[in-house]
């Protein structure tokens, strides 16, 4: 005997998530950075940028404020390194524009440059008066060694965050030998090694997507 009670509607089955679509979209930004936090962050990067701002930028952006993951930071640094101009000047414009538009780009660039200019002018005036002292010369030599250590440490930290595959290792070693040992001009490295690296990465990504599609169908 049929029941008079209304039958519950059948829920439509949700489609399975597409792993390929997630891979194509790439990592989403962690959050939108407020303008005040953005300006203060780049002011801090410039103020802490002893021996180059790679170390201070990695500390402020990734570790302190968590604006990006380590991998996102390395990818941004890679893009900015092959563009004309300073690496982190480009990064300041890109991060500022991504979060606060034109105002964020201009503000991030201005605050990044503010403290280095103030500190540089102060040190230049002081050094002009005391450069003849032996202690000052010894201090400069020690500062250069510490700056080199900061750059090496930051480079290793960034390298460990990369995808660990044979292609990345091969192109990293080739680039290191070309610039650090053979003294190949940077322009030649950018025009030859970078396109080959990009083509290889695209090929590996395409092959990975094909594998994901095949696995999803089965």
HELIX and SHEET records of a PDB file:
HELIX    1   1 UNK A   19  UNK A   25  1                                   7    
HELIX    2   2 UNK A   35  UNK A   48  1                                  14    
HELIX    3   3 UNK A   54  UNK A   58  1                                   5    
HELIX    4   4 UNK A   59  UNK A   64  3                                   6    
HELIX    5   5 UNK A   70  UNK A   81  1                                  12    
HELIX    6   6 UNK A   87  UNK A  130  1                                  44    
HELIX    7   7 UNK A  134  UNK A  160  1                                  27    
HELIX    8   8 UNK A  166  UNK A  176  1                                  11    
HELIX    9   9 UNK A  177  UNK A  181  3                                   5    
HELIX   10  10 UNK A  186  UNK A  189  1                                   4    
HELIX   11  11 UNK A  190  UNK A  194  3                                   5    
HELIX   12  12 UNK A  195  UNK A  217  1                                  23    
END                                                                             
